[in-house]
Amino acid sequence: MDKPFVYGMSVEGVNFTDRKKETARLKKDFENGMNVILMSPRRMGKTSLVKKVRSEINDPKIKVVLMDIYDCRSEYDFYNRFASSIMKETASKAEQVLENIKKFLVRVSPKISFNAEPLSDFSLSLGITPKEYSPQEILELPEAVAKEKNVHIIVCIDEFQQIGEFPDSITIQKRMRGVWQHQQNVSYCLFGSKKHLMTKLFQSRRMPFFQFGEVNELKPIPTDDWVAFIQQRFSDKGQSISTELARKICETVDNYSSYVQQLAWNVMAETDKVATEESLRNGIEELLAQNSSFFTEQTRGLSTYQLNFIRAICAGYHSGFTSKEVASLFPMGTKSNIPRIKASLLDREIIDENDSGVVLADCVFQRWFMREFM
């Protein structure tokens, strides 16, 4: 089914919008064995970009391995995901996966499970423990495979910030960096959705992964590119939307990729033939309703001081939170309390920091919060 707009998941094919410059650069990085760190807020399309570049790699001597470690909670959770992904994605079918395992992981007893659909993917469980393999042996696995198969492997790890949440994380990071930095036939693309944690991992001189690779921050897609995409998708469905309304869709959600697609779909769903201002208003109301339960959960349990910190940001204050002016309008306790409030909201991913100072991480959350709490 050809969906006019896709959100809440990575997009591919005709649903992938623009990113021509970023695609060309990342493809060149992949083809030349460069380590890359991708950073951006949520809903900006990092995963979609990596998948797009992977689809454009035509050299049979380059193998792109993509894994998501969002649900990994410990070092050996990661090693199992890491090893199974390399075994699967450097083979074209289940039989070759088993051959890979027999050659490179002889001390494990793998379990392969197939879904009911004949052509569906299969799941692989290796059950690696410290008894079978040391961390260094698993971390060296892609280099061993690359040498044996005479290929270059690009290991792409989504939600890499999870590494920072593991017990004894610094030791684990040192192990990874210590092995990966010496590999000649493997390169890495590391990316994640928690920008402040990714920044800490890769841009702090005290951290093991400092200067591991080039850091690229994904920016919002320009409005003009979005407008052309939105108008074309409306046209494909026998509808139309003016340039002005398409621009308003983008501006409403600060060009955040997933939200642009979600709001554009809401407007389309409210449109018969020609989109109107009413279609947009209804689409925005639907967008807020669709995200309301998530935003409610985000704010559940926040203290009055934390809520006031958010209110101050909504009122246009992005720095100077200890000033008398801010304190009189939005009480937050003592001055020493403010860094703790800020740290807590950063950890919850409610706020972020950029060149403007402290901002709310989610533009739709800000619109919802102002309606509910201001």
Salt bridges, closest charged atoms under 4 A:
ASP2 OD1 - ARG233 NH2 3.18
GLU22 OE2 - ARG19 NH1 3.09
ASP29 OD1 - ARG25 NE 3.26
GLU56 OE2 - LYS52 NZ 3.33
ASP71 OD1 - ARG81 NH1 2.88
GLU75 OE2 - ARG175 NH1 2.51
GLU89 OE1 - ARG54 NH1 3.38
ASP121 OD2 - LYS88 NZ 3.43
GLU137 OE2 - ARG107 NH2 2.97
GLU148 OE2 - LYS103 NZ 3.46
GLU214 OE1 - ARG25 NH2 2.78
GLU217 OE2 - LYS195 NZ 2.81
GLU217 OE2 - LYS219 NZ 3.93
ASP224 OD1 - ARG247 NH1 2.79
ASP236 OD2 - ARG233 NH1 3.41
GLU244 OE2 - LYS248 NZ 3.61
GLU277 OE2 - LYS248 NZ 2.57
GLU285 OE1 - ARG371 NH1 3.04
GLU297 OE1 - ARG300 NE 3.10
GLU349 OE1 - ARG42 NE 3.06
GLU349 OE2 - LYS194 NZ 3.81
GLU353 OE2 - LYS342 NZ 2.71
ASP362 OD2 - ARG43 NH1 2.87
GLU372 OE2 - ARG371 NE 3.49
